Amino acid sequence: MTRIQIPSDTCTSPVVNKPLEMYVFLDPLCPTCWDMQPTLRKLQVEYGQYFTVRTVLSTKLNKLNTVCNFPNADLSNDPFSISKIEHSVFPSIAVKAAEFQGKKAALRFFIKIQEYLFLKTKNVTSFSVLQEIAEEVKLDVDEFTRDFISNECARSFQSDLSITCEMEVDSFPSIVFFNENIEDEGLKVSGNYPYEIYVQILQEMLNKEPEIQDPPLLEKLFDRFHSLTTSEIASYYNISNQLAERELKKLLLLQKVERLLLPNTVLWRLK
């Protein structure tokens, strides 16, 4: 299994030579991928100095072969009539379209898709819902719509599918770890495991015990991930949920975040 050069999801300044590279394969419609997000974020917060993350969007073959719900839309005469169409592969393509407006925009869009699906139970296979998400994360919706049906966007998504095939990834989520030695095979881990397992993998790949870095300021954390739960914040700063909520309420009073009461969870989101 060889690594493939694709653009990084993270832009840091100054550039740091990180010894490991993680290819993270995700399907926006996969509930296990949603469950894995806190683990991935914690790895980036605590050990991000050791690795770069490259997200590869894909979907299962049976989803690619499903038929579009395509009620009398004519893209040749009206490209914006795509809002009437539904398809299970649309969320992945939409993230690639959002990427044309920046990596941070694509990350916000991806997170919002999962929130809409798993917290609000909305139909994110509908392009009209994806346009609603684009508007909520402050994308240019007209540009997003044009990019979605563009050849460039199709090629970008096809590139991700090719990487998925070449690395023999057939289930989601999956992570393929590479070290600095380009001759070494990658280590593929399929599924979602306890956080400690991934830390152990980092240790084995680095041949040493990785050092935990201090978390950034709370506002910087929201700027990076956009929305977080109380328990995630408590975990990052090694504090109780009560203390985490107290700090979050300070940001709420300053109108820097908003508090969303959703079924079975409380979500704090950057305003």
C-alpha positions as CSV (number, residue, x, y, z in Angstrom):
1,M,0.0,0.0,0.0
2,T,1.7,3.2,-1.2
3,R,1.0,6.8,-0.3
4,I,-0.5,9.2,-2.9
5,Q,0.3,12.9,-3.0
6,I,-2.9,14.9,-2.5
7,P,-3.4,18.4,-1.1
8,S,-3.2,18.5,2.7
9,D,-6.4,19.4,4.7
10,T,-4.4,21.6,7.1
11,C,-2.4,24.7,6.5
12,T,0.0,25.6,9.3
13,S,2.5,28.4,9.5
14,P,5.4,28.1,9.8
15,V,5.6,24.7,8.0
16,V,6.6,21.9,10.3
17,N,8.1,18.6,9.1
18,K,5.7,16.1,10.7
19,P,7.0,12.5,10.8
20,L,3.6,10.8,10.2
21,E,0.8,11.1,7.7
22,M,-2.8,9.9,8.2
23,Y,-5.1,9.3,5.3
24,V,-8.6,9.4,6.9
25,F,-11.3,7.8,4.7
26,L,-14.8,9.0,5.6
27,D,-18.3,8.7,4.2
28,P,-20.5,11.7,5.4
29,L,-23.5,9.3,5.6
30,C,-21.8,6.8,7.8
31,P,-22.9,6.9,11.5
32,T,-19.6,5.4,12.6
33,C,-17.7,8.2,10.9
34,W,-19.8,10.6,12.9
35,D,-19.0,8.8,16.1
36,M,-15.3,8.9,15.3
37,Q,-15.1,12.7,14.9
38,P,-14.3,13.4,18.6
39,T,-11.5,10.9,18.6
40,L,-9.9,12.4,15.5
41,R,-10.2,15.9,16.9
42,K,-8.7,14.9,20.2
43,L,-5.8,13.2,18.4
44,Q,-5.2,16.5,16.5
45,V,-5.4,18.6,19.7
46,E,-3.1,16.4,21.8
47,Y,-0.7,14.9,19.2
48,G,-1.1,17.0,16.0
49,Q,2.5,18.0,16.1
50,Y,3.4,14.5,14.9
51,F,1.1,14.1,11.8
52,T,-0.7,15.7,9.0
53,V,-4.3,14.6,8.2
54,R,-5.5,14.1,4.6
55,T,-9.2,13.4,4.4
56,V,-10.4,11.2,1.6
57,L,-14.2,11.3,0.9
58,S,-15.8,8.2,-0.5
59,T,-18.9,6.1,-0.3
60,K,-19.8,2.4,-0.6
61,L,-20.2,1.0,-4.1
62,N,-23.9,0.2,-3.5
63,K,-24.6,3.8,-2.8
64,L,-22.9,4.9,-6.0
65,N,-25.1,2.5,-8.0
66,T,-28.4,3.8,-6.5
67,V,-30.8,5.7,-8.8
68,C,-31.2,9.5,-8.5
69,N,-34.5,10.9,-7.5
70,F,-34.7,13.2,-10.5
71,P,-38.1,14.8,-10.9
72,N,-38.2,16.6,-14.3
73,A,-35.0,18.6,-13.6
74,D,-33.2,19.9,-16.8
75,L,-29.6,20.8,-16.0
76,S,-28.9,21.7,-19.6
77,N,-31.3,24.6,-19.5
78,D,-31.3,25.4,-15.8
79,P,-28.3,24.1,-13.8
80,F,-29.9,25.4,-10.6
81,S,-32.8,22.9,-11.1
82,I,-30.4,20.4,-9.5
83,S,-31.9,21.5,-6.2
84,K,-34.8,19.1,-7.1
85,I,-32.5,16.0,-7.2
86,E,-31.6,13.5,-4.4
87,H,-28.8,11.0,-4.4
88,S,-26.8,9.3,-1.6
89,V,-23.5,10.3,-3.2
90,F,-24.4,14.0,-3.2
91,P,-23.0,14.8,0.3
92,S,-19.5,13.6,-0.6
93,I,-19.5,15.6,-3.9
94,A,-20.9,18.6,-2.1
95,V,-17.9,18.6,0.3
96,K,-15.6,18.7,-2.7
97,A,-17.6,21.6,-4.1
98,A,-17.3,23.5,-0.8
99,E,-13.6,22.9,-1.0
100,F,-13.3,25.3,-3.9
101,Q,-14.1,28.0,-1.4
102,G,-11.4,26.9,1.0
103,K,-10.3,24.0,3.2
104,K,-11.8,25.5,6.3
105,A,-15.1,26.1,4.5
106,A,-15.1,22.4,3.4
107,L,-14.4,21.3,6.9
108,R,-17.3,23.4,8.3
109,F,-19.5,22.0,5.5
110,F,-18.6,18.4,6.3
111,I,-19.3,18.8,10.0
112,K,-22.6,20.6,9.3
113,I,-23.7,17.7,7.0
114,Q,-23.2,15.3,9.8
115,E,-25.0,17.6,12.3
116,Y,-28.0,17.8,9.9
117,L,-28.1,14.1,9.4
118,F,-27.4,12.7,12.8
119,L,-28.7,15.4,15.1
120,K,-31.4,17.1,13.1
121,T,-32.3,14.0,11.0
122,K,-32.6,16.0,7.8
123,N,-32.4,14.5,4.4
124,V,-28.8,15.5,3.3
125,T,-29.1,13.5,0.1
126,S,-31.3,16.3,-1.2
127,F,-29.4,19.0,-3.0
128,S,-31.8,21.6,-1.7
129,V,-30.8,20.7,1.9
130,L,-27.1,20.8,0.9
131,Q,-27.7,24.3,-0.5
132,E,-29.3,25.2,2.9
133,I,-26.2,23.9,4.6
134,A,-24.0,25.9,2.3
135,E,-25.9,29.1,3.2
136,E,-25.6,28.3,6.9
137,V,-21.8,27.9,6.8
138,K,-21.7,31.2,4.8
139,L,-20.6,29.8,1.4
140,D,-21.5,31.6,-1.8
141,V,-24.4,29.3,-2.6
142,D,-24.5,30.2,-6.4
143,E,-20.8,29.5,-6.7
144,F,-21.3,26.3,-4.7
145,T,-24.1,25.1,-7.0
146,R,-22.0,25.8,-10.1
147,D,-19.0,24.0,-8.6
148,F,-21.1,21.0,-7.7
149,I,-21.9,20.3,-11.3
150,S,-18.5,21.2,-12.7
151,N,-16.1,18.9,-14.3
152,E,-13.4,20.0,-11.8
153,C,-15.5,18.9,-8.9
154,A,-16.2,15.5,-10.6
155,R,-12.5,15.0,-11.1
156,S,-11.7,15.9,-7.5
157,F,-14.2,13.4,-6.2
158,Q,-13.0,10.8,-8.7
159,S,-9.5,11.3,-7.4
160,D,-10.7,10.4,-3.9
161,L,-12.4,7.3,-5.2
162,S,-9.2,6.3,-7.0
163,I,-7.2,6.7,-3.8
164,T,-9.8,4.6,-1.9
165,C,-9.4,1.9,-4.5
166,E,-5.6,2.0,-4.6
167,M,-5.3,1.8,-0.9
168,E,-7.8,-1.1,-0.8
169,V,-10.2,0.7,1.6
170,D,-13.6,-1.0,1.5
171,S,-15.1,0.1,4.8
172,F,-15.6,3.4,6.6
173,P,-14.1,4.9,8.6
174,S,-10.6,3.8,7.9
175,I,-7.2,5.4,8.6
176,V,-4.0,4.5,6.8
177,F,-0.8,5.6,8.7
178,F,2.5,6.3,6.9
179,N,5.8,7.2,8.4
180,E,8.7,9.2,6.9
181,N,10.2,6.3,5.1
182,I,8.5,6.3,1.7
183,E,9.5,2.7,1.2
184,D,7.5,1.4,4.2
185,E,4.0,0.0,3.8
186,G,1.2,1.9,5.3
187,L,-0.7,0.6,8.3
188,K,-4.5,0.4,7.6
189,V,-6.9,0.5,10.5
190,S,-10.6,0.0,9.6
191,G,-13.4,0.9,12.1
192,N,-13.7,3.0,15.1
193,Y,-11.6,2.1,18.2
194,P,-11.0,3.6,21.7
195,Y,-8.8,6.7,21.7
196,E,-6.0,4.8,23.4
197,I,-5.6,2.4,20.5
198,Y,-4.7,5.3,18.1
199,V,-2.3,6.7,20.6
200,Q,-0.6,3.3,20.8
201,I,-0.4,3.2,17.0
202,L,1.3,6.6,17.0
203,Q,3.8,5.4,19.6
204,E,4.6,2.3,17.5
205,M,4.9,4.3,14.3
206,L,7.2,6.9,16.0
207,N,9.2,4.3,17.9
208,K,8.8,6.5,21.0
209,E,6.2,7.7,23.4
210,P,4.6,10.8,21.9
211,E,4.3,13.9,24.1
212,I,1.0,15.5,24.7
213,Q,0.9,19.1,23.7
214,D,-1.1,21.7,25.5
215,P,-4.5,22.5,24.0
216,P,-5.0,25.9,22.4
217,L,-7.1,28.6,23.9
218,L,-10.8,27.8,23.9
219,E,-11.6,30.4,21.2
220,K,-8.8,29.0,19.0
221,L,-10.3,25.6,19.4
222,F,-13.7,26.8,18.1
223,D,-12.0,28.6,15.3
224,R,-10.5,25.3,14.3
225,F,-13.4,22.9,14.7
226,H,-16.4,25.3,14.7
227,S,-18.7,23.1,16.9
228,L,-17.9,21.0,20.0
229,T,-19.7,19.3,22.8
230,T,-19.2,20.0,26.5
231,S,-17.7,16.6,27.1
232,E,-15.2,17.1,24.3
233,I,-14.0,20.4,25.8
234,A,-13.7,18.8,29.3
235,S,-11.6,16.0,27.7
236,Y,-9.2,18.3,25.9
237,Y,-8.6,20.4,29.0
238,N,-8.8,17.6,31.5
239,I,-11.5,19.3,33.5
240,S,-15.0,18.4,34.7
241,N,-18.0,18.9,32.5
242,Q,-19.3,21.5,35.0
243,L,-16.1,23.6,34.8
244,A,-16.1,23.2,31.0
245,E,-19.7,24.5,30.8
246,R,-18.8,27.4,33.0
247,E,-16.1,28.5,30.6
248,L,-18.3,27.9,27.6
249,K,-21.0,30.1,29.2
250,K,-18.5,32.9,29.4
251,L,-18.0,32.8,25.6
252,L,-21.8,32.6,25.3
253,L,-22.2,35.8,27.3
254,L,-19.6,37.4,25.0
255,Q,-21.7,36.2,22.0
256,K,-18.7,34.3,20.6
257,V,-20.5,31.0,20.6
258,E,-24.1,29.7,20.6
259,R,-25.6,26.9,22.6
260,L,-27.7,24.4,20.7
261,L,-30.0,22.0,22.7
262,L,-30.3,18.9,20.5
263,P,-31.6,15.4,21.2
264,N,-29.3,13.7,23.7
265,T,-26.6,16.3,23.4
266,V,-25.6,20.0,23.9
267,L,-23.6,21.5,21.0
268,W,-21.6,24.7,21.3
269,R,-21.0,26.4,18.0
270,L,-18.9,29.4,16.9
271,K,-21.1,32.3,15.9
